[in-house]
């Protein structure tokens, strides 16, 4: 039985892969190009103005001390590729994001020394720093630093050429998605930073990939197709960066590159609107799928960056926004805002950043988050990573202790939920939404979960129905860590905001208990919070939250 389940899991995971992913995976694993160390091509000067890009938070605490993912480490103690340290932290160490962070101009001497140290201690083609994603981000960061006035030493120019040549033989076709997009972005940056026939080949390769991927990866409603607000913010930064460097070299662009620039420009307004739609009233992103603050520039930084490039976005959003291609919706009533996830887990062939969070939701009141999903604090394949991706870590209905989508390992999904019968609207002064999904179809009776939301300026009602009513099920509602939750009976209680505002919750028809769990607003952070657990009664659960 266990072997059959394992085979089925692999079948549901692998059957969605595209042929290009299957073909390139063994090639990527076994083929190792030899680093090309010949002298770098000459560099070219921009013909137009370079705009200040979006700034990140600083990640260097001292000249040789990193502060990454809320963990501080000294380079002299750990080196550049310490196997005892989490892989994601090591990757971030090699990105060089601090070159373009807030206050970076004051740390230029630090940056120069660090770049030269990286070259001295990272043999071309070996180690984590030479994996294609860190290579791509580092190429872009070094070139952005140079375009912003950073004095790039000849050693770094030579290394940039070696890195760019290496990247052309390590493009991540086996992954596709944001990784391949980032690879292509780096080739475009390198192709415009250098000149000559070799650089033109890098540029043409990058332009070809972006032209092929843009319409697939950026949906018509503006969302990045992996359906994570965090990765959407990163994708928006990518598009803005590409527009920035291509404009600054516009006089030398080929017709294909000019067409690519035009296509990128056309995507920006919808991408900005999407990000605004999926942010809370505190100005930061919501937590659907893999999402955490601090990994991308803040939404405000991205809006300002877009504005510097001529894409102003002062028009307010309407009270009801539905993102039909992404599957999300936003409702605003008075000071309250509700975000709804009626989306698939992501592209079927690329669900690596998906959580089992179908039909989850988040709520803000004023500038305070009230109901939250788990967030993301770790990658890898740990038990904690699995827990954070689970249905129970989100504002969802858990049936028979199972996940609505079979998330497993660190970035895999087997059987997955598909939302259907989605309806969103307003009637009689109330917003409403309804949807169902089939994620529990492997259970007895192939049950379907139906959820309905009703929302006003002082009330939220969430009703769950399970089509096989005798299956055990529980609805979970996670409150922000800043909120104190207390019971005043088996089916009612209070939730008190930091400013003293009192919310009343009820679970008519069933009992509820309060559990302690954790919320993860950034990588490396965990804050205890309280979760209300409602036992479904005959396939029904109802949660009511009201406030003045």
C-alpha positions, 0 to 999 in steps of 0.5 A, a space after each residue: 500500500 505504501 509503495 502504491 501511494 508513493 508511486 501515485 505521488 510521483 505520477 501526480 507530480 511528474 505527469 505535468 512536467 513539460 518535455 523540455 524540463 524532462 530533457 534538460 534535467 539530466 543534461 544539467 546534472 551531468 554536463 559541466 562546461 569548462 569556465 572560459 577565462 579569456 579576457 573580457 570584451 570591452 565595455 560600452 557606455 550607456 547612451 541614455 540615463 540610468 534611473 536609481 533602481 529599487 533599494 533593498 534593506 542593507 545586508 552588510 552589518 560590518 565590512 565582513 559581516 552579513 545580516 541575511 534572512 535574520 541571521 548574522 554571520 562573519 565571513 572570516 568565520 564561515 567563508 563563502 560556502 559553508 555546508 553547515 549553513 542553510 543553503 538559502 542563506 549561502 545563496 543570499 551571501 553570493 547575491 551581493 544585494 547590498 550593492 544596491 541597498 539603502 545607504 550603499 553609497 556609504 559602503 562602497 569601500 566595503 563592497 569593493 573589498 568584498 567583490 575582490 574577496 569573492 573573486 579570490 575565494 570562489 574558483 570559477 565553476 565551483 561551489 554554490 556561488 557558481 550555481 546559475 541563479 546566484 550567478 544571475 543575480 550577482 551579474 545584475 547587481 554588479 552591473 547595476 552598482 557600476 551603472 550607479 557610479 560604483 568603481 568596478 575594478 578590472 578584476 570584477 570586469 574580467 570576472 563578469 565576463 567569465 560568469 556570463 560565459 558560464 551562465 550561457 551553458 547553465 541556463 535553467 531550462 529544467 526549472 523554467 519559471 522565475 529562474 529562467 527569466 532571471 537567467 535571461 535578465 542577467 544575459 541582457 545586462 551582460 550583453 549591454 554592459 559589454 560590446 562586441 560579437 560575444 556580448 551581442 550573442 548574450 544579448 540576443 539569447 536573453 532577448 529571445 528567452 524574455 520574448 518567449 516567456 513574458 506572455 506566459 509568465 506575466 498573466 493578463 491581469 498582471 500577476 506573475 504566474 507562480 501566484 506568490 505575491 513575493 515572487 510577483 514583487 521580484 518579477 516586477 523588479 526584474 521587468 523594471 530593471 530590464 526597462 531601465 537598462 534597455 532604455 539607457 542603451 536604447 540607441 544601440 538596441 536591435 529591432 528585436 530588443 526594441 520590441 522586447 522593451 516595448 512588450 516589457 513597458 506594456 506589462 508594468 501598469 498591470 503588474 503594479 496594479 496587481 501588487 497593490 491589489 495583493 498588499 494589506 493596508 500596512 503596505 506590505 504583501 499578503 501571504 499566499 503560497 511562498 511569501 515573506 517580507 524582505 526578500 524583494 524590495 518593498 512595494 513602496 520602493 517598487 512603486 517609486 521605481 516604476 514612477 521614476 521610469 514614467 509609470 505613475 500609479 496614483 489611481 486608487 483601486 475600486 472597492 472590489 477587485 477580481 484578478 480573473 487570470 490569477 484567481 485572487 480577489 480583494 474587497 474593501 469595506 470601510 476600514 476593513 480589507 479582505 483578500 481571497 484565494 480562489 486560485 490554482 496552486 500555480 502552473 501545473 508544470 511549476 508548482 514549487 512555490 505552492 502551498 496547500 492554501 486553496 480558498 484561504 483568505 486574509 483580513 486587515 482592519 485599519 492598518 492592522 492585520 487580523 487574520 493571517 496565513 502562515 508565511 514562509 520562514 524556511 526553504 529546503 525539505 525540513 518538517 517545518 517547511 512541510 508544516 508551513 506549506 500545509 493546509 492547516 497552516 492557513 485559513 482553510 478547511 482541513 479534511 481527515 487531516 489531509 492537505 488540500 494539495 499534496 505538498 511534499 519534499 521542499 518544492 513538490 506537489 502531487 495531487 493538487 486542488 483545482 478551484 471551480 464555480 467561482 463567483 464574486 460580487 456585491 448585493 444588498 450592500 454586502 460583498 460576497 464570494 463563493 468557490 469550491 475545490 476538488 483537492 480532497 477527491 482521493 478521500 472516500 466519496 470524493 468530497 468537494 469543499 464549498 466555501 462562501 464569504 460575506 463581508 461588510 464594513 463591520 462583519 465577516 462570515 465564512 461558511 464551509 460545506 463538505 459534500 461528504 458530511 460524515 468525514 471529519 473536518 475542521 476549519 482553521 482561522 489564524 489571528 495575527 500575533 499582535 491580537 489576543 484571542 479569548 473564549 467566552 463560551 464554547 462557540 464565542 469569544 473576543 479578539 482584541 487588537 493592540 489599540 484596544 479595538 474589540 472584535 467578537 467571534 462566533 462559531 454557531 452550530 459547532 464548538 471551537 478551541 484556541 491553539 497556539 501556532 506560529 506566523 512567519 513574516 520573514 525568512 528566519 522569523 517565527 512569532 507565536 500566534 493563536 489559531 481558532 479551530 472549528 470542528 465541522 458538524 455534519 459537513 458544516 462550519 461557520 465562522 463569524 467575526 464582527 467589529 464596530 
